């Protein structure tokens, strides 16, 4: 069975954020991920990881802003990353440096740099060139502390205007960049909505070594993986088979909205899919 990481931005939302670590460990998770850590002092996060025997699998670089306060507010203000935005390079670099300071403190081996929303009036080629240059710089900086930089294709229904949408686009960028620590975050929920043919894409891309992290959710409601149109037991077996052949040791992040919502214990009650 894959190694599952609980996404604490999506799961256990009936609890205060720092209490979600204990809840995840109690339910048998060995790793956690979340969108952003910047509202918390890294020491508080380190304490929760250590107290509950958890590994930090992933978090996102800031969606915008130059410091922790700006990063915390940028998401609510509609920012979805600055990597593809010409003229925002200094903001992107400040965000990556902040993320890497957190990654080093949390011993987190990877960060996700969100591409951002397409800017009106900016040619696709210009946005791509900005994106590519920023990613090359981020990968170089992250390599100094042994960290990976991930890019994630996201569907346009959930995030209208997002710059990166397809697996082939993401893998072409990673291959072109040639940085061994620049990889793809393959969210099977987004992949199914945009492209489908998820199993074939896992078989195509997982052996390349370019996938650094996988995420899951049921399609189309983004609930537990046993709700919806994807056959996750089959996909989990497929991941295990490829991992056994290639030595892939990544995490599978559970980034879904529990069907029982904020009901007390709703996340735990929805974990029947895991065994």
C-alpha positions, 0 to 999 in steps of 0.5 A: 500500500502507498505511504499516505500523508494527511493533508491537514488543510483539508482533513480534520477541519473541525479541529484547530490546526495544531490539533490536527497533527495528533488526530492524523497520527491517531488515525495511523497516518505517518506523514502530513502535508498542508497548503501553507505553514506561514501562519505558524512559527516553525518551532510549533510545527516541529514540536507537533511533528516530533510529538506525534511521530510524523514526517512533513511530506510537502507544503506550498511555497507562498502564493504571493507576498514577501514575508510570512504575513503577506504569504498568509494573506495572499491566498485569501486575496486570490493569489495562486502563485507568482511563478509565471507572472512577469514583473513579480520575480522578486516576490517569487524569490522572496517566497521561495526563500521563506519556504526553504527556511521552513522546509529546512526547519521541518526537514521537509524534502519538497516544496510546491511552487504554484504557477499562478493565474494567467495575466491578461495581455501577457502572451503565453510564451512570455509567461512560460519563459518567466515560469521556466526561469523562475523554476530553474532559479528555485531548483538551484536554491532548493538544491543547496539544502537537498530539497525538491521543487514541485510543479502541479497541473491544476484543473481550470474548473477548481482554479480558473485561469491557472497557468499549468493544467496538463501532465505533458506540459509539466513533464516537458518543462521538467525535462527541458529544465534538466534540474534533477530536483525539479519534479511533478506533483501529480494530483490524480483528481486534477488529472482525471478532470482535465485529461482522464486516462489516469492509469496510463499516465501513471505507467508512463510518468512514474518510471521516469523519476520525474514524479516527486509526489502524488495526491488523491481525491474522489472525482468529481466532488473531491470527497474520499477516494472511495466516492466517485468515478476513479477506481482507487484500489486499482490505482493504488495497486498500480502505484505499488507495482511501479514503485516495486520495480523502480524504487519510487519512495514518494508519498500519496497526499490525501487532499480531499474534502471529507464527505461528512464535512465539519462533523466531529470525527468526520475525517476519521469516520471517512477513512474506511477506504484505506484498509 
